[in-house]
């Protein structure tokens, strides 16, 4: 039996990193949870088709929001699936087009801001204790750095979010944007 955290190599690398640096935050409010663990999606809808399309994997902030992969299709590369924010204040939307893009956003070291995405790197005044180690890990494993323009990533994920909203509205009522 495999001892891997998940079937996704990128998440396994992140889990190894998280285990190595110990119980410190490396991105504000972010923390891996049990792969596929409950993220409160059942409070949105109990419909099996709705619930079966999500793979929760992390806490997004300190107040109860989570991240989940949205199985928008049957692709085998799960790291290429869109990442959805399951918000604690009634938000449900695509926050990143894939895991690597989320990792890049986590490098900003801020919690997600509803309907906005993330702050610009320069707007973060104090970094998490493991932030610099995370930046080194991100560059070493993926050749990525914090995004120069987080707004461009936010705009870039709109097509995925529109598709998500069209699908999810079959099961839940979403806020107008």
Phi, psi and omega in degrees: 000136182284144177260011181295147178298321186206175174276010184249112183306320180298317178290326177296319176298318179294320178296319177298317177299312182299318179295324182290319184277347176088191187280064175229151174283143174243349171212131188311118174079353183271137176200131176296143173244181176301131180300123181080007181292165180298132177236016180082009180297331179296341176285342176277313181199143176266359185296126182302324179295323177294306184296326183288348183266007180239145173234093178293146181211346185204155170279135182262333181206181182279352186252005173118007175278153181228165172249142175217147172280140178257116178283078184287343179203192185257027179299149181274335178277092184296334179292344180269000179285151174297148178256127182254139171270122174259095190281148178281349181244031175088017179259139177213106183199162176286127180255337179209149182287341181192176183296317181297324176293321176298315179304318179297319178293324177297334179293345176290328179073046173222157174286154177293146179250124184308135177059019181223326182103249183227156174294164171286149182308318182291345181273352179274118185277321183228131183265154176298156183303323182262013185300312183295323176295322178295316179301318178296317178299314182299317180290317182296319185271330187228357182065028183250155176228174174303145181295139176293325182226089180301331179297324178296320176294320179299316179293321182295334182273000184300318180299316177296320180293319178300317178296317179298314182298320178297318179291309185296330182293348174288340186241330185222160175266122181255151177296146174289147178247000000 
